[in-house]
Amino acid sequence: STSRRQRIQSKLLQLYKRTNTLQAAGLSNNNDLQPLQAGFKSNVMILVGAFLFKWYRARFINKIPVWDRQPQWNMVVTSPEQEKELHAYSCKNCGATIFIARHREWFFQGGNTKCTNCGATGEDNFEDIREDVIDSIDD
């Protein structure tokens, strides 16, 4: 029982020595005290780098404040085929128009739609007027 325990301990110690990358890199001191590992500093530097990238993109590319929402480029319409997928719904009660963003049609479906003006709910209170809006725009 004790010999088995000693074998297990020696194997675990051998495994620890083989996987101790700090000692293999020469970063361990001779007092068997491990130095502060670089995990915290690496994570902080990655976080700072990501924020600086977000700040640069917001300030110089998108020209908006850094805390505002960044555009989601998969939502931006870049071709006529994608433009045909867009919808504009008009409330039958008050005439307010709701423009649905690309890939956000699921938000309107399911009967959870509500008019921001009069509070009418449900798909029966809205009609798709996308074609009328396109015809009224003079390009």
Secondary structure, 3 states (H helix, E strand, C coil): CHHHHHHHHHHHHHHHHHHCHHHHCCCCCCCCCCCCCCHHHHHHHHHHHHHHHHHHHHHHHCCCCCCCCCCCHHHCCCCHHHHCCCEEEEECCCCCEEEECCCCHHHHCCCCCECCCCCCECHHHEEECHHHHHHHCCC
